[in-house]
Amino acid sequence: MHDIETRRRALTLLRDGTGNADVARRLDVPPGTIGYWKHVDRTRRGEARARRTATCPRCDGRELDVRAYAYLLGLYLGDGHISLPRQRRTPSLQISLDDAWPGLQREARASLRAVLPGNATCWIRRTGCHDLKVYSKHLLCLFPQHGPGRKHERRIALEDWQREIVDSRPGDFVRGLVHSDGSRIVNWTEKTIGGRTKRYEYPRYFFTNASDDIVRLYTDALDRLGVPWRSRRRATGAQDVSVARREAVALLDVHVGPKY
């Protein structure tokens, strides 16, 4: 415990502009105590900065950037997950993004900031990729699909308000899914015409996921865009959804395009 006179002298020095560390050394008081006294004093005098609080579109009625959210929802369902660590009371959202596509990393971060403008984002370096991470108490409000276990081992269904967003922005939702669990490749074949062999190349989209529910959300969005597709199930149980017709690829290019 420190006497009132010591605290008064500390506050006088702090108000005159002396740094916390200098005050602590002069009065032989722990720096943490000096910082606490300064905070209490500034709060009482109305000088403390108000803490920036992140509002939630679901809880507080803040306007939601539906374009960014539709894209981010696709990324989350593909390569994202929410963690609830015991040592922290705040959930964290983490999305893994390949270093081969720096443009996708930038777009993902911009979308996350648009959906959660009051929360700081950070990057965690992994081998060959970076994890985009953000902490927010409202992650479970925005992504109610979170639950125990892997996504393909449990039911994934959109809530009504999410369905309205996806139905209004199917292209952005599809782009998020393709950017996470999909690809745009160039197939080729050779044909012999008039004795001459010619090589033909054509682009094609693939989307692969082990969750039947997520695949259905993807194909429903393709149907809404008017994009024809075909699917097959792998021996592993995952489904491949392909878009190969020239006109279908051209239409999907408008909404997705190659990774960058």
RAKA-V60425 format. One record per residue. N is the residue number from 1. PSI is psi as a letter, one per 20 degrees, with the letter a starting at -180 (* if undefined). Layout:
[[N:PSI] [N:PSI]]
This chain:
[[1:q] [2:q] [3:r] [4:h] [5:h] [6:g] [7:h] [8:g] [9:h] [10:g] [11:h] [12:g] [13:g] [14:g] [15:h] [16:i] [17:j] [18:p] [19:q] [20:g] [21:g] [22:g] [23:g] [24:g] [25:g] [26:g] [27:j] [28:l] [29:p] [30:p] [31:h] [32:h] [33:g] [34:g] [35:h] [36:g] [37:g] [38:g] [39:g] [40:g] [41:g] [42:h] [43:g] [44:h] [45:j] [46:k] [47:i] [48:p] [49:p] [50:p] [51:p] [52:p] [53:p] [54:p] [55:q] [56:p] [57:h] [58:h] [59:h] [60:i] [61:j] [62:q] [63:p] [64:p] [65:n] [66:h] [67:g] [68:h] [69:g] [70:g] [71:g] [72:h] [73:g] [74:g] [75:g] [76:g] [77:h] [78:f] [79:k] [80:r] [81:q] [82:p] [83:q] [84:m] [85:q] [86:h] [87:i] [88:q] [89:i] [90:p] [91:q] [92:q] [93:p] [94:p] [95:p] [96:p] [97:p] [98:p] [99:i] [100:i] [101:m] [102:h] [103:h] [104:h] [105:g] [106:g] [107:h] [108:g] [109:g] [110:g] [111:g] [112:h] [113:h] [114:h] [115:h] [116:m] [117:i] [118:j] [119:p] [120:q] [121:q] [122:r] [123:p] [124:p] [125:p] [126:r] [127:o] [128:j] [129:r] [130:q] [131:p] [132:p] [133:q] [134:q] [135:p] [136:p] [137:i] [138:j] [139:h] [140:h] [141:g] [142:h] [143:m] [144:i] [145:i] [146:q] [147:r] [148:q] [149:r] [150:q] [151:h] [152:i] [153:j] [154:r] [155:p] [156:o] [157:q] [158:q] [159:r] [160:g] [161:h] [162:h] [163:h] [164:h] [165:g] [166:h] [167:h] [168:h] [169:l] [170:h] [171:g] [172:h] [173:g] [174:g] [175:g] [176:g] [177:g] [178:h] [179:i] [180:g] [181:k] [182:a] [183:q] [184:o] [185:r] [186:o] [187:r] [188:q] [189:r] [190:p] [191:q] [192:o] [193:p] [194:k] [195:i] [196:p] [197:p] [198:q] [199:p] [200:p] [201:q] [202:p] [203:q] [204:q] [205:q] [206:q] [207:p] [208:p] [209:q] [210:i] [211:o] [212:h] [213:g] [214:h] [215:g] [216:h] [217:h] [218:g] [219:h] [220:g] [221:h] [222:g] [223:h] [224:h] [225:i] [226:k] [227:o] [228:q] [229:r] [230:q] [231:q] [232:q] [233:p] [234:r] [235:h] [236:i] [237:i] [238:q] [239:p] [240:p] [241:p] [242:q] [243:o] [244:h] [245:q] [246:g] [247:h] [248:g] [249:g] [250:h] [251:g] [252:h] [253:h] [254:h] [255:h] [256:f] [257:r] [258:q] [259:q] [260:*]]
